[in-house]
Amino acid sequence: MLEPRCLTIADAAAYCGLTPGGFRHWVIIGRFPTALPGTHRWDRKAIDYALDRLSGLPAVAAGEPEEDEMDRWLREHGVREADAPHPNAGLRGPPWRRVPK
């Protein structure tokens, strides 16, 4: 069976063992990423990545490069990720979180 990558809030909450309200709370406090831009769907891989980080698992999976193109650009231009401008600056919601490819 094909597992969908984009999840509704109900599906994302169930995937994490949370209620939709609990899932929303974790998004608001920054534990989970926000919905994909322009949608009401969450990326399953981004949720997995957030859970891995919360669990203390290594951030880089075996076989993946430790530095992606964005990381390299930020380093080469002397920009720390926390200082990088956010495309949605000024909007309400949790702080910007980078999501893996």
N, C-alpha and C positions, 0 to 999 in steps of 0.2 A: 504494500500500500504506500502511496506517495504521501510523505509527511509535508504539510505546508510550511514554508519558511516564514511567511508573514502571518502573524497571529492577531486575532481580535483581543481586546482587553480581557474578555472572559476566558479565552483560550490561553492567553499568556499567564493569567493568574492561576488557572488550573495547572498549567505546565510547571509552575513554581510552587504549587501547593498552597497558594494564597487565595483569599477572596479578592474580587475585583477592587474593593475598597482598600484592602491591604496592599495590593499591587500598586494602585494609584499613589498610596502613601509612600511606598518605596521609590517610586518615580520622582515624587515631589522632593524627597530628601536626598535624591541623587544616587541611591543604591542601584537603580536600574536606569537604562537609557530612556529617552522620550520616544514617542511614536515616530515612525519614519516621516520625514517632512512632507506635508500636504496630505497625510493619511491619518487613519485611526488604527494603524497596524504596527505591531512590534516585530522586529527581526529576531527570530529564534536564536541565531548565532550571537547577536549582541547580548541577548539575555544570558546565554551560556557563558559568554566572556565575562559579564558582570558577576555571575555566580562563581565562576572560577576565581576571580579576583577576591571576592568576599570570603571564599573558602581558603585563600592563601595558596592556591595552585599557581604554578609558574605562568606568567603572562604570555610567554612565547611558547607556542606548541612546537614539538619536534619537527624539523624540516622547514620551518618558517623563518624568514630573515628577521633578525633582531631589530633592524631599522628599516622602516618603509620609506617611501618617497617623501611623505609629509614630514616625518621625523628628520630626514636628511636636510630638507629645505629649511626647516626651523633651525637646525644646528648651524647650517652654513650661513644663515642670515642673522645669527645671533639672537634669535627670538626664542624665549622660553615658552612652552606650551601654555602655561597659565597666563602669559601676556599676549598671546595671539588673539586677534580680534575675532569675535564671534559673529557669524552672519546674521544671527537673530538678536543682536545687541538691542537692549531696550525693551524686549518682550518679557512678560512674566513667565516664571517657571523655574525649574532647577537649573543649576549651572551647567554649562556646556560640558559634555563628556564625549571624547573621541571614541568611535566605535571601530572595531577591527574590520578588515575587508572580509 
